[in-house]
Amino acid sequence: MEGGLGVPLFIQIAETIKRRILEAEYPVGSFIPAAWELEKEFKASNITIRKALNRLVQEGYLVPKRGLGTQVAQRQDERVEISLTGDFRSWIHTASGRKHRMGVKILEQDIVVCPHRIRNILGLPENEKIWRMKRIRTIKGRPISYFVNFASPELAIKIRTDDILQRSFIEAFQESCGIKLSKMRQRVQAIIADIDLSRALEVDFGAPLFFVETTYFAQDRPVEVTDMYFRADRYVYIAMQSF
């Protein structure tokens, strides 16, 4: 049995149990219902239930206890909080992952024909070339976000790879290029992972993602665009506003 997105039933069940754990419907240290009870509740076969539970064991949410059942594991909540705020420095601090000591892996740097959407944002002519960098952010070696940066080749060539690995891209971009960013514009959208994104982020096809398109301006002129794809199971968005 599959859902509207073609998602296998065992994944639907695993994600449902995971939510119950995160919402403390199944508290840490407690035992989840027996397999036969889950079979009855979800109208699923024993094999399907076992696949769902094995998935959660591998992800660290459950621990099988021989002769007792399946126990909810004690695990640290590694979801990252991203602040939606007018404070530019606050955004850089949260998005760069300093608090959580994220790793960075650069997948690609290249000069390509500028995509239509990016060309419109930056006000570039047709067939203009653009510098593009793809990178992954990780926690404990596992990918949690996928970034694609776009900038003019003349500016981006000044950026050193070592700088990007040690601090936020925007900080390295400003210092290396001698640019003072004045503002940013963001567009947030809920999307699902396609084949490329599911491979990069190590999630299932159709998994929910946050997509954030961020345009950075210098003296009211757009100079850089960053596409950010965040795993919805690893990020929480918090909006802040002063009154």
SVG drawing of the C-alpha trace seen along z (x, -y; Angstrom):
<svg xmlns="http://www.w3.org/2000/svg" viewBox="-6 -52 48 65">
<polyline fill="none" stroke="black" stroke-width="0.4" points="0.0,0.0 1.3,-3.5 0.2,-7.0 -0.6,-9.8 3.1,-10.5 3.8,-6.8 5.5,-6.5 5.7,-2.9 3.5,-2.1 6.4,-1.1 7.9,-4.6 4.5,-6.2 4.3,-4.1 7.9,-4.8 7.4,-8.6 4.2,-8.4 5.9,-6.6 8.8,-9.0 6.4,-12.0 4.8,-10.3 8.3,-9.9 9.2,-13.5 5.9,-14.7 6.4,-12.5 3.3,-10.4 5.8,-7.6 8.2,-9.0 11.9,-8.2 12.4,-4.9 8.8,-3.7 8.0,-0.7 6.0,-1.3 3.0,1.0 3.7,4.6 4.0,5.4 0.6,7.1 -1.0,4.0 0.7,1.8 -0.4,4.3 -4.0,3.9 -3.8,0.1 -2.1,-0.5 -3.8,2.4 -0.4,3.6 1.5,6.9 4.0,8.1 6.8,7.6 5.7,4.0 5.7,3.2 9.2,4.8 10.6,2.8 9.2,-0.4 10.7,0.4 14.0,1.5 14.2,-1.9 13.7,-3.7 16.2,-1.5 18.8,-2.4 18.0,-6.1 18.5,-5.8 14.9,-6.4 14.2,-2.8 16.2,-0.1 15.0,3.5 15.0,5.2 15.0,9.0 12.0,10.5 10.7,7.0 9.8,5.2 11.0,2.1 12.0,-0.8 12.2,-4.5 15.8,-5.5 17.4,-8.5 18.8,-10.7 19.8,-14.3 17.5,-16.4 19.8,-17.5 17.2,-19.6 18.7,-23.0 16.8,-26.2 16.8,-28.8 15.6,-32.3 13.5,-34.3 14.3,-37.8 15.2,-41.2 18.6,-40.9 21.2,-40.0 23.8,-38.9 21.3,-36.6 20.5,-34.9 24.2,-34.4 24.8,-33.0 22.0,-30.4 22.3,-29.5 26.1,-29.0 25.7,-26.3 28.2,-27.7 26.1,-26.6 25.9,-23.0 29.5,-22.7 28.4,-21.6 30.8,-20.2 31.0,-21.4 31.6,-19.5 32.0,-21.2 30.6,-19.1 31.2,-21.3 32.5,-24.7 32.0,-25.6 31.2,-28.3 27.9,-27.5 25.2,-29.2 23.0,-31.2 19.6,-29.6 16.7,-31.6 15.4,-32.2 18.8,-33.4 19.3,-35.6 16.1,-37.4 17.0,-38.0 20.4,-39.3 19.3,-41.2 21.7,-39.4 21.5,-39.1 20.6,-35.9 23.3,-33.2 25.4,-35.0 27.8,-32.8 27.6,-32.4 29.8,-30.9 28.0,-28.1 29.0,-26.2 27.2,-23.2 27.9,-22.2 26.5,-20.0 26.3,-20.8 26.6,-17.9 26.2,-17.0 28.2,-13.9 28.9,-13.2 25.2,-13.1 23.9,-15.7 21.2,-18.0 21.2,-20.8 22.2,-21.4 23.3,-24.9 23.8,-26.2 25.5,-29.6 25.4,-31.8 27.6,-34.8 29.4,-36.6 32.7,-34.8 34.6,-38.1 33.7,-38.2 33.6,-34.5 37.1,-33.9 38.4,-35.9 36.9,-33.5 39.3,-30.9 38.0,-27.4 39.6,-27.3 37.6,-30.3 34.3,-28.6 35.2,-25.5 36.1,-27.6 33.3,-30.1 30.0,-31.2 30.0,-31.7 28.6,-35.2 31.3,-36.3 34.0,-34.9 32.2,-36.5 32.1,-40.0 35.7,-40.0 37.3,-38.3 35.3,-40.5 35.5,-43.7 31.8,-44.0 29.6,-45.3 26.2,-43.6 23.3,-46.0 20.2,-43.7 18.8,-40.4 15.5,-39.1 14.2,-35.6 11.6,-33.4 10.6,-30.3 8.8,-27.4 7.8,-23.8 8.9,-21.3 9.6,-17.6 12.9,-15.9 13.4,-14.9 16.0,-12.3 18.9,-14.7 18.0,-16.2 17.2,-12.9 20.7,-11.6 22.4,-14.7 20.6,-14.8 20.2,-11.0 16.5,-11.1 13.7,-9.3 12.2,-10.6 9.3,-12.8 10.6,-13.7 9.6,-17.2 12.2,-20.0 12.4,-23.7 13.6,-25.6 14.9,-29.1 16.0,-31.4 18.1,-34.2 19.2,-37.2 21.9,-39.4 22.2,-43.1 25.1,-45.6 23.9,-49.2 20.5,-48.0 22.0,-45.9 21.6,-42.1 25.0,-40.5 24.6,-36.9 21.8,-34.2 21.9,-31.2 19.5,-28.4 19.2,-26.4 17.5,-23.1 16.9,-22.1 15.7,-18.6 12.4,-19.2 13.2,-16.6 16.4,-18.4 15.4,-22.0 12.8,-24.2 12.0,-27.7 11.5,-30.3 10.1,-33.8 11.1,-36.7 9.8,-40.2 10.1,-43.1 7.2,-45.2"/>
</svg>
